[in-house]
Amino acid sequence: HELDENRVLALAVPESDERKLGSYIAKIKAIISKVV
C-alpha cells in the first residue's frame, strides 16, 4: 500500500507548489554559495 500512498501524495501536491519549493531551494543554494 506504500506505493498507492506515494501516488496519492504526488497527486495531492500541485505543480505550482513544486515550483515554489524548487525556487526556494535555489535561493538557499545561492545564499550559501555567496557566504562560502
Buried (B, 14 or more C-beta within 10 A) or exposed (E): EEEEEEEEEEEEEEEEEEEEEEEEEEEEEEEEEEEE
